[in-house]
Amino acid sequence: MRRRMGQHPNAVSFAEARRVLESFGWTLDRMHGTHYRFSRGGAHITIPLRRPCILPVYVRHIMTATGEDDQERGS
């Protein structure tokens, strides 16, 4: 799913983004209005809920946050 996100950053739903983050060990830390904050260790990433798709800038944040882990997995 992460690979598809990178290929089509304009067509990523919030649910897909959340699944990818959680599969890489990120947990939902808190919600404030429409903003969801995920954390892992000392790092945080905030993604606003937007339908039907999140903005590509947040997809890039997710790709960066999960990129180092992806290299460790060998994908």
mmJSON file of the N, C-alpha and C atoms, coordinates in Angstrom:
{"data_MODEL":{"atom_site":{
"group_PDB":["ATOM","ATOM","ATOM","ATOM","ATOM","ATOM","ATOM","ATOM","ATOM","ATOM","ATOM","ATOM","ATOM","ATOM","ATOM","ATOM","ATOM","ATOM","ATOM","ATOM","ATOM","ATOM","ATOM","ATOM","ATOM","ATOM","ATOM","ATOM","ATOM","ATOM","ATOM","ATOM","ATOM","ATOM","ATOM","ATOM","ATOM","ATOM","ATOM","ATOM","ATOM","ATOM","ATOM","ATOM","ATOM","ATOM","ATOM","ATOM","ATOM","ATOM","ATOM","ATOM","ATOM","ATOM","ATOM","ATOM","ATOM","ATOM","ATOM","ATOM","ATOM","ATOM","ATOM","ATOM","ATOM","ATOM","ATOM","ATOM","ATOM","ATOM","ATOM","ATOM","ATOM","ATOM","ATOM","ATOM","ATOM","ATOM","ATOM","ATOM","ATOM","ATOM","ATOM","ATOM","ATOM","ATOM","ATOM","ATOM","ATOM","ATOM","ATOM","ATOM","ATOM","ATOM","ATOM","ATOM","ATOM","ATOM","ATOM","ATOM","ATOM","ATOM","ATOM","ATOM","ATOM","ATOM","ATOM","ATOM","ATOM","ATOM","ATOM","ATOM","ATOM","ATOM","ATOM","ATOM","ATOM","ATOM","ATOM","ATOM","ATOM","ATOM","ATOM","ATOM","ATOM","ATOM","ATOM","ATOM","ATOM","ATOM","ATOM","ATOM","ATOM","ATOM","ATOM","ATOM","ATOM","ATOM","ATOM","ATOM","ATOM","ATOM","ATOM","ATOM","ATOM","ATOM","ATOM","ATOM","ATOM","ATOM","ATOM","ATOM","ATOM","ATOM","ATOM","ATOM","ATOM","ATOM","ATOM","ATOM","ATOM","ATOM","ATOM","ATOM","ATOM","ATOM","ATOM","ATOM","ATOM","ATOM","ATOM","ATOM","ATOM","ATOM","ATOM","ATOM","ATOM","ATOM","ATOM","ATOM","ATOM","ATOM","ATOM","ATOM","ATOM","ATOM","ATOM","ATOM","ATOM","ATOM","ATOM","ATOM","ATOM","ATOM","ATOM","ATOM","ATOM","ATOM","ATOM","ATOM","ATOM","ATOM","ATOM","ATOM","ATOM","ATOM","ATOM","ATOM","ATOM","ATOM","ATOM","ATOM","ATOM","ATOM","ATOM","ATOM","ATOM","ATOM","ATOM","ATOM","ATOM","ATOM","ATOM","ATOM","ATOM"],
"id":[1,2,3,4,5,6,7,8,9,10,11,12,13,14,15,16,17,18,19,20,21,22,23,24,25,26,27,28,29,30,31,32,33,34,35,36,37,38,39,40,41,42,43,44,45,46,47,48,49,50,51,52,53,54,55,56,57,58,59,60,61,62,63,64,65,66,67,68,69,70,71,72,73,74,75,76,77,78,79,80,81,82,83,84,85,86,87,88,89,90,91,92,93,94,95,96,97,98,99,100,101,102,103,104,105,106,107,108,109,110,111,112,113,114,115,116,117,118,119,120,121,122,123,124,125,126,127,128,129,130,131,132,133,134,135,136,137,138,139,140,141,142,143,144,145,146,147,148,149,150,151,152,153,154,155,156,157,158,159,160,161,162,163,164,165,166,167,168,169,170,171,172,173,174,175,176,177,178,179,180,181,182,183,184,185,186,187,188,189,190,191,192,193,194,195,196,197,198,199,200,201,202,203,204,205,206,207,208,209,210,211,212,213,214,215,216,217,218,219,220,221,222,223,224,225],
"type_symbol":["N","C","C","N","C","C","N","C","C","N","C","C","N","C","C","N","C","C","N","C","C","N","C","C","N","C","C","N","C","C","N","C","C","N","C","C","N","C","C","N","C","C","N","C","C","N","C","C","N","C","C","N","C","C","N","C","C","N","C","C","N","C","C","N","C","C","N","C","C","N","C","C","N","C","C","N","C","C","N","C","C","N","C","C","N","C","C","N","C","C","N","C","C","N","C","C","N","C","C","N","C","C","N","C","C","N","C","C","N","C","C","N","C","C","N","C","C","N","C","C","N","C","C","N","C","C","N","C","C","N","C","C","N","C","C","N","C","C","N","C","C","N","C","C","N","C","C","N","C","C","N","C","C","N","C","C","N","C","C","N","C","C","N","C","C","N","C","C","N","C","C","N","C","C","N","C","C","N","C","C","N","C","C","N","C","C","N","C","C","N","C","C","N","C","C","N","C","C","N","C","C","N","C","C","N","C","C","N","C","C","N","C","C","N","C","C","N","C","C","N","C","C","N","C","C"],
"label_atom_id":["N","CA","C","N","CA","C","N","CA","C","N","CA","C","N","CA","C","N","CA","C","N","CA","C","N","CA","C","N","CA","C","N","CA","C","N","CA","C","N","CA","C","N","CA","C","N","CA","C","N","CA","C","N","CA","C","N","CA","C","N","CA","C","N","CA","C","N","CA","C","N","CA","C","N","CA","C","N","CA","C","N","CA","C","N","CA","C","N","CA","C","N","CA","C","N","CA","C","N","CA","C","N","CA","C","N","CA","C","N","CA","C","N","CA","C","N","CA","C","N","CA","C","N","CA","C","N","CA","C","N","CA","C","N","CA","C","N","CA","C","N","CA","C","N","CA","C","N","CA","C","N","CA","C","N","CA","C","N","CA","C","N","CA","C","N","CA","C","N","CA","C","N","CA","C","N","CA","C","N","CA","C","N","CA","C","N","CA","C","N","CA","C","N","CA","C","N","CA","C","N","CA","C","N","CA","C","N","CA","C","N","CA","C","N","CA","C","N","CA","C","N","CA","C","N","CA","C","N","CA","C","N","CA","C","N","CA","C","N","CA","C","N","CA","C","N","CA","C","N","CA","C","N","CA","C","N","CA","C","N","CA","C"],
"label_alt_id":[null,null,null,null,null,null,null,null,null,null,null,null,null,null,null,null,null,null,null,null,null,null,null,null,null,null,null,null,null,null,null,null,null,null,null,null,null,null,null,null,null,null,null,null,null,null,null,null,null,null,null,null,null,null,null,null,null,null,null,null,null,null,null,null,null,null,null,null,null,null,null,null,null,null,null,null,null,null,null,null,null,null,null,null,null,null,null,null,null,null,null,null,null,null,null,null,null,null,null,null,null,null,null,null,null,null,null,null,null,null,null,null,null,null,null,null,null,null,null,null,null,null,null,null,null,null,null,null,null,null,null,null,null,null,null,null,null,null,null,null,null,null,null,null,null,null,null,null,null,null,null,null,null,null,null,null,null,null,null,null,null,null,null,null,null,null,null,null,null,null,null,null,null,null,null,null,null,null,null,null,null,null,null,null,null,null,null,null,null,null,null,null,null,null,null,null,null,null,null,null,null,null,null,null,null,null,null,null,null,null,null,null,null,null,null,null,null,null,null,null,null,null,null,null,null],
"label_comp_id":["MET","MET","MET","ARG","ARG","ARG","ARG","ARG","ARG","ARG","ARG","ARG","MET","MET","MET","GLY","GLY","GLY","GLN","GLN","GLN","HIS","HIS","HIS","PRO","PRO","PRO","ASN","ASN","ASN","ALA","ALA","ALA","VAL","VAL","VAL","SER","SER","SER","PHE","PHE","PHE","ALA","ALA","ALA","GLU","GLU","GLU","ALA","ALA","ALA","ARG","ARG","ARG","ARG","ARG","ARG","VAL","VAL","VAL","LEU","LEU","LEU","GLU","GLU","GLU","SER","SER","SER","PHE","PHE","PHE","GLY","GLY","GLY","TRP","TRP","TRP","THR","THR","THR","LEU","LEU","LEU","ASP","ASP","ASP","ARG","ARG","ARG","MET","MET","MET","HIS","HIS","HIS","GLY","GLY","GLY","THR","THR","THR","HIS","HIS","HIS","TYR","TYR","TYR","ARG","ARG","ARG","PHE","PHE","PHE","SER","SER","SER","ARG","ARG","ARG","GLY","GLY","GLY","GLY","GLY","GLY","ALA","ALA","ALA","HIS","HIS","HIS","ILE","ILE","ILE","THR","THR","THR","ILE","ILE","ILE","PRO","PRO","PRO","LEU","LEU","LEU","ARG","ARG","ARG","ARG","ARG","ARG","PRO","PRO","PRO","CYS","CYS","CYS","ILE","ILE","ILE","LEU","LEU","LEU","PRO","PRO","PRO","VAL","VAL","VAL","TYR","TYR","TYR","VAL","VAL","VAL","ARG","ARG","ARG","HIS","HIS","HIS","ILE","ILE","ILE","MET","MET","MET","THR","THR","THR","ALA","ALA","ALA","THR","THR","THR","GLY","GLY","GLY","GLU","GLU","GLU","ASP","ASP","ASP","ASP","ASP","ASP","GLN","GLN","GLN","GLU","GLU","GLU","ARG","ARG","ARG","GLY","GLY","GLY","SER","SER","SER"],
"label_asym_id":["A","A","A","A","A","A","A","A","A","A","A","A","A","A","A","A","A","A","A","A","A","A","A","A","A","A","A","A","A","A","A","A","A","A","A","A","A","A","A","A","A","A","A","A","A","A","A","A","A","A","A","A","A","A","A","A","A","A","A","A","A","A","A","A","A","A","A","A","A","A","A","A","A","A","A","A","A","A","A","A","A","A","A","A","A","A","A","A","A","A","A","A","A","A","A","A","A","A","A","A","A","A","A","A","A","A","A","A","A","A","A","A","A","A","A","A","A","A","A","A","A","A","A","A","A","A","A","A","A","A","A","A","A","A","A","A","A","A","A","A","A","A","A","A","A","A","A","A","A","A","A","A","A","A","A","A","A","A","A","A","A","A","A","A","A","A","A","A","A","A","A","A","A","A","A","A","A","A","A","A","A","A","A","A","A","A","A","A","A","A","A","A","A","A","A","A","A","A","A","A","A","A","A","A","A","A","A","A","A","A","A","A","A","A","A","A","A","A","A","A","A","A","A","A","A"],
"label_entity_id":["1","1","1","1","1","1","1","1","1","1","1","1","1","1","1","1","1","1","1","1","1","1","1","1","1","1","1","1","1","1","1","1","1","1","1","1","1","1","1","1","1","1","1","1","1","1","1","1","1","1","1","1","1","1","1","1","1","1","1","1","1","1","1","1","1","1","1","1","1","1","1","1","1","1","1","1","1","1","1","1","1","1","1","1","1","1","1","1","1","1","1","1","1","1","1","1","1","1","1","1","1","1","1","1","1","1","1","1","1","1","1","1","1","1","1","1","1","1","1","1","1","1","1","1","1","1","1","1","1","1","1","1","1","1","1","1","1","1","1","1","1","1","1","1","1","1","1","1","1","1","1","1","1","1","1","1","1","1","1","1","1","1","1","1","1","1","1","1","1","1","1","1","1","1","1","1","1","1","1","1","1","1","1","1","1","1","1","1","1","1","1","1","1","1","1","1","1","1","1","1","1","1","1","1","1","1","1","1","1","1","1","1","1","1","1","1","1","1","1","1","1","1","1","1","1"],
"label_seq_id":[1,1,1,2,2,2,3,3,3,4,4,4,5,5,5,6,6,6,7,7,7,8,8,8,9,9,9,10,10,10,11,11,11,12,12,12,13,13,13,14,14,14,15,15,15,16,16,16,17,17,17,18,18,18,19,19,19,20,20,20,21,21,21,22,22,22,23,23,23,24,24,24,25,25,25,26,26,26,27,27,27,28,28,28,29,29,29,30,30,30,31,31,31,32,32,32,33,33,33,34,34,34,35,35,35,36,36,36,37,37,37,38,38,38,39,39,39,40,40,40,41,41,41,42,42,42,43,43,43,44,44,44,45,45,45,46,46,46,47,47,47,48,48,48,49,49,49,50,50,50,51,51,51,52,52,52,53,53,53,54,54,54,55,55,55,56,56,56,57,57,57,58,58,58,59,59,59,60,60,60,61,61,61,62,62,62,63,63,63,64,64,64,65,65,65,66,66,66,67,67,67,68,68,68,69,69,69,70,70,70,71,71,71,72,72,72,73,73,73,74,74,74,75,75,75],
"pdbx_PDB_ins_code":[null,null,null,null,null,null,null,null,null,null,null,null,null,null,null,null,null,null,null,null,null,null,null,null,null,null,null,null,null,null,null,null,null,null,null,null,null,null,null,null,null,null,null,null,null,null,null,null,null,null,null,null,null,null,null,null,null,null,null,null,null,null,null,null,null,null,null,null,null,null,null,null,null,null,null,null,null,null,null,null,null,null,null,null,null,null,null,null,null,null,null,null,null,null,null,null,null,null,null,null,null,null,null,null,null,null,null,null,null,null,null,null,null,null,null,null,null,null,null,null,null,null,null,null,null,null,null,null,null,null,null,null,null,null,null,null,null,null,null,null,null,null,null,null,null,null,null,null,null,null,null,null,null,null,null,null,null,null,null,null,null,null,null,null,null,null,null,null,null,null,null,null,null,null,null,null,null,null,null,null,null,null,null,null,null,null,null,null,null,null,null,null,null,null,null,null,null,null,null,null,null,null,null,null,null,null,null,null,null,null,null,null,null,null,null,null,null,null,null,null,null,null,null,null,null],
"Cartn_x":[0.823,0.0,0.873,2.022,2.906,3.402,3.683,4.163,3.091,1.831,0.741,0.598,0.811,0.738,1.769,2.971,4.022,3.746,3.053,2.752,1.552,0.62,-0.609,-0.879,-0.053,-0.224,-1.499,-2.134,-3.371,-4.601,-4.438,-5.593,-5.448,-5.006,-4.814,-5.865,-6.657,-7.664,-7.014,-7.697,-7.182,-7.059,-8.016,-7.984,-6.748,-6.39,-5.186,-3.936,-3.888,-2.732,-2.591,-3.7,-3.669,-3.182,-3.661,-3.223,-1.72,-1.202,0.231,1.023,0.637,1.357,1.326,0.166,0.05,0.831,0.936,1.703,3.205,3.633,5.039,5.299,4.35,4.564,4.136,3.512,3.012,1.673,1.408,0.143,-0.569,-1.881,-2.677,-2.518,-1.924,-1.603,-2.784,-3.316,-4.478,-5.16,-6.39,-7.171,-7.595,-7.547,-8.027,-8.795,-10.097,-10.923,-10.749,-10.292,-10.098,-8.633,-7.786,-6.365,-6.03,-5.371,-4.982,-3.461,-2.984,-1.54,-1.094,-0.149,0.434,1.827,2.252,3.585,4.253,5.569,6.397,7.712,8.013,9.2,9.002,9.912,9.791,9.298,9.011,8.582,7.067,6.592,5.155,4.867,3.684,3.206,1.716,1.284,-0.114,-0.718,-1.888,-2.582,-4.017,-4.441,-5.837,-6.748,-7.902,-8.897,-9.523,-9.415,-9.96,-10.51,-11.708,-12.333,-12.524,-12.414,-12.171,-10.702,-9.79,-8.356,-7.602,-6.516,-5.665,-4.783,-4.248,-3.403,-2.073,-1.51,-0.24,0.914,0.901,1.979,2.026,0.872,0.834,1.247,0.966,1.43,2.955,3.55,5.014,5.578,4.897,5.328,5.301,4.252,4.124,5.221,5.478,6.509,7.876,8.151,9.414,9.482,8.388,8.364,8.497,8.047,8.102,9.199,9.919,10.929,12.109,12.611,13.767,13.401,12.203,11.751,11.574,11.122,10.889,12.207,13.284,14.587,15.081,14.776,15.164,14.409,13.163,12.357,12.785,13.528,13.998,13.001,12.036,11.025,11.418],
"Cartn_y":[-1.187,0.0,1.26,1.198,2.356,2.695,1.688,1.915,2.633,2.228,2.876,4.334,4.594,5.972,6.838,6.313,7.066,7.308,6.358,6.487,7.392,7.437,8.23,9.075,10.075,10.85,11.689,11.904,12.689,11.851,10.538,9.649,8.775,9.348,8.586,9.021,8.075,8.394,8.428,9.042,9.101,7.699,6.826,5.453,4.708,4.901,4.267,4.801,6.101,6.716,6.191,6.084,5.587,4.141,3.306,1.908,1.795,2.609,2.565,2.995,4.094,4.557,3.503,2.935,1.941,0.67,0.318,-0.877,-0.66,0.597,0.909,1.277,0.988,1.183,2.523,3.368,4.644,4.407,5.123,4.992,6.335,6.269,7.482,8.027,9.189,9.803,10.618,11.462,12.267,12.867,13.315,13.982,15.342,16.34,17.656,18.201,18.19,18.592,17.593,18.09,17.208,16.809,17.131,16.81,15.601,14.635,13.412,13.403,13.184,13.172,11.745,11.286,9.964,10.142,9.186,9.284,7.924,7.989,6.794,7.26,6.738,7.223,8.692,9.53,10.963,11.736,11.033,11.699,11.795,12.849,13.065,13.444,13.072,13.506,13.801,14.949,15.362,15.371,14.739,14.666,15.133,16.144,16.574,15.625,15.351,14.508,15.329,14.84,15.535,14.48,14.69,13.7,14.248,13.471,12.022,11.673,12.608,12.297,13.348,12.905,13.868,14.573,15.706,16.473,15.758,15.899,15.233,15.601,16.789,17.179,16.24,15.795,14.88,13.474,13.112,11.827,11.82,12.925,13.022,12.909,13.51,13.385,11.918,11.22,9.8,8.987,9.271,8.539,8.762,9.974,10.272,9.572,9.619,9.028,7.509,6.88,5.42,4.938,5.837,5.462,4.707,5.147,4.478,3.07,2.873,1.545,0.652,1.23,0.462,-0.108,0.655,0.178,-0.963,-0.9,-1.977,-3.261,-3.133,-4.3,-4.934,-4.182,-4.715,-4.577,-3.675,-3.47,-2.36],
"Cartn_z":[0.0,0.0,0.0,0.689,0.724,-0.68,-1.466,-2.83,-3.66,-3.509,-4.237,-3.805,-2.518,-2.03,-2.736,-2.896,-3.56,-5.027,-5.662,-7.085,-7.343,-6.395,-6.564,-5.319,-5.046,-3.81,-3.773,-4.904,-4.923,-4.629,-4.484,-4.319,-3.08,-1.977,-0.747,0.274,0.735,1.743,3.122,4.065,5.431,6.003,5.71,6.222,5.718,4.456,3.908,4.595,4.779,5.436,6.861,7.546,8.926,8.972,8.055,8.016,7.786,6.879,6.587,7.819,8.432,9.613,10.722,10.972,12.038,11.713,10.444,10.082,10.277,10.335,10.57,12.032,12.908,14.334,14.899,14.098,14.587,15.273,16.357,17.063,17.108,17.125,17.221,18.631,18.725,20.011,20.522,19.655,20.051,18.833,19.068,18.026,18.581,17.732,18.111,16.918,17.024,15.884,14.751,13.61,12.462,12.288,13.253,13.153,14.03,13.41,14.085,14.22,15.44,15.669,15.972,15.187,15.363,15.94,16.771,17.355,17.373,17.392,17.536,18.125,19.284,19.988,20.333,19.932,20.171,18.965,17.867,16.632,16.56,15.903,15.741,14.305,13.845,12.535,12.683,12.201,12.297,10.905,10.799,9.516,9.715,8.962,9.067,8.282,8.853,8.185,7.066,5.871,4.703,3.779,3.287,2.42,1.034,0.004,0.044,0.192,-0.065,-0.018,0.776,1.413,2.115,1.087,1.475,0.561,0.329,-0.875,-1.195,-0.263,0.311,1.225,2.43,2.913,4.049,3.633,2.392,1.876,1.857,1.457,1.453,2.869,3.841,5.238,5.679,5.296,5.655,4.977,3.709,2.979,3.631,4.056,4.728,6.08,6.832,8.168,8.132,7.07,6.975,6.041,5.398,4.412,4.975,6.119,6.709,7.13,7.633,8.037,6.839,5.734,4.526,3.997,4.097,3.653,4.53,5.822,6.737,6.433,5.974,5.65,4.334,3.532,2.258,1.141,1.29,0.237,-0.687],
"occupancy":[1.0,1.0,1.0,1.0,1.0,1.0,1.0,1.0,1.0,1.0,1.0,1.0,1.0,1.0,1.0,1.0,1.0,1.0,1.0,1.0,1.0,1.0,1.0,1.0,1.0,1.0,1.0,1.0,1.0,1.0,1.0,1.0,1.0,1.0,1.0,1.0,1.0,1.0,1.0,1.0,1.0,1.0,1.0,1.0,1.0,1.0,1.0,1.0,1.0,1.0,1.0,1.0,1.0,1.0,1.0,1.0,1.0,1.0,1.0,1.0,1.0,1.0,1.0,1.0,1.0,1.0,1.0,1.0,1.0,1.0,1.0,1.0,1.0,1.0,1.0,1.0,1.0,1.0,1.0,1.0,1.0,1.0,1.0,1.0,1.0,1.0,1.0,1.0,1.0,1.0,1.0,1.0,1.0,1.0,1.0,1.0,1.0,1.0,1.0,1.0,1.0,1.0,1.0,1.0,1.0,1.0,1.0,1.0,1.0,1.0,1.0,1.0,1.0,1.0,1.0,1.0,1.0,1.0,1.0,1.0,1.0,1.0,1.0,1.0,1.0,1.0,1.0,1.0,1.0,1.0,1.0,1.0,1.0,1.0,1.0,1.0,1.0,1.0,1.0,1.0,1.0,1.0,1.0,1.0,1.0,1.0,1.0,1.0,1.0,1.0,1.0,1.0,1.0,1.0,1.0,1.0,1.0,1.0,1.0,1.0,1.0,1.0,1.0,1.0,1.0,1.0,1.0,1.0,1.0,1.0,1.0,1.0,1.0,1.0,1.0,1.0,1.0,1.0,1.0,1.0,1.0,1.0,1.0,1.0,1.0,1.0,1.0,1.0,1.0,1.0,1.0,1.0,1.0,1.0,1.0,1.0,1.0,1.0,1.0,1.0,1.0,1.0,1.0,1.0,1.0,1.0,1.0,1.0,1.0,1.0,1.0,1.0,1.0,1.0,1.0,1.0,1.0,1.0,1.0,1.0,1.0,1.0,1.0,1.0,1.0],
"B_iso_or_equiv":[0.0,0.0,0.0,0.0,0.0,0.0,0.0,0.0,0.0,0.0,0.0,0.0,0.0,0.0,0.0,0.0,0.0,0.0,0.0,0.0,0.0,0.0,0.0,0.0,0.0,0.0,0.0,0.0,0.0,0.0,0.0,0.0,0.0,0.0,0.0,0.0,0.0,0.0,0.0,0.0,0.0,0.0,0.0,0.0,0.0,0.0,0.0,0.0,0.0,0.0,0.0,0.0,0.0,0.0,0.0,0.0,0.0,0.0,0.0,0.0,0.0,0.0,0.0,0.0,0.0,0.0,0.0,0.0,0.0,0.0,0.0,0.0,0.0,0.0,0.0,0.0,0.0,0.0,0.0,0.0,0.0,0.0,0.0,0.0,0.0,0.0,0.0,0.0,0.0,0.0,0.0,0.0,0.0,0.0,0.0,0.0,0.0,0.0,0.0,0.0,0.0,0.0,0.0,0.0,0.0,0.0,0.0,0.0,0.0,0.0,0.0,0.0,0.0,0.0,0.0,0.0,0.0,0.0,0.0,0.0,0.0,0.0,0.0,0.0,0.0,0.0,0.0,0.0,0.0,0.0,0.0,0.0,0.0,0.0,0.0,0.0,0.0,0.0,0.0,0.0,0.0,0.0,0.0,0.0,0.0,0.0,0.0,0.0,0.0,0.0,0.0,0.0,0.0,0.0,0.0,0.0,0.0,0.0,0.0,0.0,0.0,0.0,0.0,0.0,0.0,0.0,0.0,0.0,0.0,0.0,0.0,0.0,0.0,0.0,0.0,0.0,0.0,0.0,0.0,0.0,0.0,0.0,0.0,0.0,0.0,0.0,0.0,0.0,0.0,0.0,0.0,0.0,0.0,0.0,0.0,0.0,0.0,0.0,0.0,0.0,0.0,0.0,0.0,0.0,0.0,0.0,0.0,0.0,0.0,0.0,0.0,0.0,0.0,0.0,0.0,0.0,0.0,0.0,0.0,0.0,0.0,0.0,0.0,0.0,0.0],
"pdbx_formal_charge":[null,null,null,null,null,null,null,null,null,null,null,null,null,null,null,null,null,null,null,null,null,null,null,null,null,null,null,null,null,null,null,null,null,null,null,null,null,null,null,null,null,null,null,null,null,null,null,null,null,null,null,null,null,null,null,null,null,null,null,null,null,null,null,null,null,null,null,null,null,null,null,null,null,null,null,null,null,null,null,null,null,null,null,null,null,null,null,null,null,null,null,null,null,null,null,null,null,null,null,null,null,null,null,null,null,null,null,null,null,null,null,null,null,null,null,null,null,null,null,null,null,null,null,null,null,null,null,null,null,null,null,null,null,null,null,null,null,null,null,null,null,null,null,null,null,null,null,null,null,null,null,null,null,null,null,null,null,null,null,null,null,null,null,null,null,null,null,null,null,null,null,null,null,null,null,null,null,null,null,null,null,null,null,null,null,null,null,null,null,null,null,null,null,null,null,null,null,null,null,null,null,null,null,null,null,null,null,null,null,null,null,null,null,null,null,null,null,null,null,null,null,null,null,null,null],
"auth_seq_id":[1,1,1,2,2,2,3,3,3,4,4,4,5,5,5,6,6,6,7,7,7,8,8,8,9,9,9,10,10,10,11,11,11,12,12,12,13,13,13,14,14,14,15,15,15,16,16,16,17,17,17,18,18,18,19,19,19,20,20,20,21,21,21,22,22,22,23,23,23,24,24,24,25,25,25,26,26,26,27,27,27,28,28,28,29,29,29,30,30,30,31,31,31,32,32,32,33,33,33,34,34,34,35,35,35,36,36,36,37,37,37,38,38,38,39,39,39,40,40,40,41,41,41,42,42,42,43,43,43,44,44,44,45,45,45,46,46,46,47,47,47,48,48,48,49,49,49,50,50,50,51,51,51,52,52,52,53,53,53,54,54,54,55,55,55,56,56,56,57,57,57,58,58,58,59,59,59,60,60,60,61,61,61,62,62,62,63,63,63,64,64,64,65,65,65,66,66,66,67,67,67,68,68,68,69,69,69,70,70,70,71,71,71,72,72,72,73,73,73,74,74,74,75,75,75],
"auth_comp_id":["MET","MET","MET","ARG","ARG","ARG","ARG","ARG","ARG","ARG","ARG","ARG","MET","MET","MET","GLY","GLY","GLY","GLN","GLN","GLN","HIS","HIS","HIS","PRO","PRO","PRO","ASN","ASN","ASN","ALA","ALA","ALA","VAL","VAL","VAL","SER","SER","SER","PHE","PHE","PHE","ALA","ALA","ALA","GLU","GLU","GLU","ALA","ALA","ALA","ARG","ARG","ARG","ARG","ARG","ARG","VAL","VAL","VAL","LEU","LEU","LEU","GLU","GLU","GLU","SER","SER","SER","PHE","PHE","PHE","GLY","GLY","GLY","TRP","TRP","TRP","THR","THR","THR","LEU","LEU","LEU","ASP","ASP","ASP","ARG","ARG","ARG","MET","MET","MET","HIS","HIS","HIS","GLY","GLY","GLY","THR","THR","THR","HIS","HIS","HIS","TYR","TYR","TYR","ARG","ARG","ARG","PHE","PHE","PHE","SER","SER","SER","ARG","ARG","ARG","GLY","GLY","GLY","GLY","GLY","GLY","ALA","ALA","ALA","HIS","HIS","HIS","ILE","ILE","ILE","THR","THR","THR","ILE","ILE","ILE","PRO","PRO","PRO","LEU","LEU","LEU","ARG","ARG","ARG","ARG","ARG","ARG","PRO","PRO","PRO","CYS","CYS","CYS","ILE","ILE","ILE","LEU","LEU","LEU","PRO","PRO","PRO","VAL","VAL","VAL","TYR","TYR","TYR","VAL","VAL","VAL","ARG","ARG","ARG","HIS","HIS","HIS","ILE","ILE","ILE","MET","MET","MET","THR","THR","THR","ALA","ALA","ALA","THR","THR","THR","GLY","GLY","GLY","GLU","GLU","GLU","ASP","ASP","ASP","ASP","ASP","ASP","GLN","GLN","GLN","GLU","GLU","GLU","ARG","ARG","ARG","GLY","GLY","GLY","SER","SER","SER"],
"auth_asym_id":["A","A","A","A","A","A","A","A","A","A","A","A","A","A","A","A","A","A","A","A","A","A","A","A","A","A","A","A","A","A","A","A","A","A","A","A","A","A","A","A","A","A","A","A","A","A","A","A","A","A","A","A","A","A","A","A","A","A","A","A","A","A","A","A","A","A","A","A","A","A","A","A","A","A","A","A","A","A","A","A","A","A","A","A","A","A","A","A","A","A","A","A","A","A","A","A","A","A","A","A","A","A","A","A","A","A","A","A","A","A","A","A","A","A","A","A","A","A","A","A","A","A","A","A","A","A","A","A","A","A","A","A","A","A","A","A","A","A","A","A","A","A","A","A","A","A","A","A","A","A","A","A","A","A","A","A","A","A","A","A","A","A","A","A","A","A","A","A","A","A","A","A","A","A","A","A","A","A","A","A","A","A","A","A","A","A","A","A","A","A","A","A","A","A","A","A","A","A","A","A","A","A","A","A","A","A","A","A","A","A","A","A","A","A","A","A","A","A","A","A","A","A","A","A","A"],
"auth_atom_id":["N","CA","C","N","CA","C","N","CA","C","N","CA","C","N","CA","C","N","CA","C","N","CA","C","N","CA","C","N","CA","C","N","CA","C","N","CA","C","N","CA","C","N","CA","C","N","CA","C","N","CA","C","N","CA","C","N","CA","C","N","CA","C","N","CA","C","N","CA","C","N","CA","C","N","CA","C","N","CA","C","N","CA","C","N","CA","C","N","CA","C","N","CA","C","N","CA","C","N","CA","C","N","CA","C","N","CA","C","N","CA","C","N","CA","C","N","CA","C","N","CA","C","N","CA","C","N","CA","C","N","CA","C","N","CA","C","N","CA","C","N","CA","C","N","CA","C","N","CA","C","N","CA","C","N","CA","C","N","CA","C","N","CA","C","N","CA","C","N","CA","C","N","CA","C","N","CA","C","N","CA","C","N","CA","C","N","CA","C","N","CA","C","N","CA","C","N","CA","C","N","CA","C","N","CA","C","N","CA","C","N","CA","C","N","CA","C","N","CA","C","N","CA","C","N","CA","C","N","CA","C","N","CA","C","N","CA","C","N","CA","C","N","CA","C","N","CA","C","N","CA","C","N","CA","C","N","CA","C","N","CA","C"],
"pdbx_PDB_model_num":[1,1,1,1,1,1,1,1,1,1,1,1,1,1,1,1,1,1,1,1,1,1,1,1,1,1,1,1,1,1,1,1,1,1,1,1,1,1,1,1,1,1,1,1,1,1,1,1,1,1,1,1,1,1,1,1,1,1,1,1,1,1,1,1,1,1,1,1,1,1,1,1,1,1,1,1,1,1,1,1,1,1,1,1,1,1,1,1,1,1,1,1,1,1,1,1,1,1,1,1,1,1,1,1,1,1,1,1,1,1,1,1,1,1,1,1,1,1,1,1,1,1,1,1,1,1,1,1,1,1,1,1,1,1,1,1,1,1,1,1,1,1,1,1,1,1,1,1,1,1,1,1,1,1,1,1,1,1,1,1,1,1,1,1,1,1,1,1,1,1,1,1,1,1,1,1,1,1,1,1,1,1,1,1,1,1,1,1,1,1,1,1,1,1,1,1,1,1,1,1,1,1,1,1,1,1,1,1,1,1,1,1,1,1,1,1,1,1,1,1,1,1,1,1,1]
}}}
